[in-house]
Structure formats: structure tokens, C-alpha cells
Amino acid sequence: MPYVNLQITKGATRAQKAEIVREFTATLVRVLAKNPQNTHIVIQEIEREDWGHGGQLVADRSPPSPEKA
């Protein structure tokens, strides 16, 4: 039973999250022959001011990425 916990900074659309779930599931099916009905993908969104990278808060480094249309 695959379980994937993906943490990203806030800002992804519902459509983007749905695509992530589809793509991660498809990869586990293709690469590991896992049953998609037993595959769990959890997306946790973290505020940019709660995520640090390279000694800085992500919120202080750069603007959020533009959303896909």
C-alpha cells in the first residue's frame, strides 16, 4: 500500500493538486506495478513563512510561482 506525503508551499490550485495525484499514482502503477486503489497521496500545504531554505524563510526569498492556467 503506497503512501506518499508531499509537502509544498501554499498556492497550488485544486486542478494542479488533482494532476499531482494522478501523476504520482500513475508513476507508482507504472514503475512498481502498484494497485491504484491502494495508493494514497497526501498533499500538505505549508505557508511560505513557515518554510525555510538556505538559511532564509521562503517568503523572504522570492515571490510565489505563478499558477498554471
Secondary structure, DSSP 8 states (H G I E B T S, - for coil): --EEEEEEES---HHHHHHHHHHHHHHHHHHH---GGG-EEEEEEE-GGG-EETTEEHHHH--------
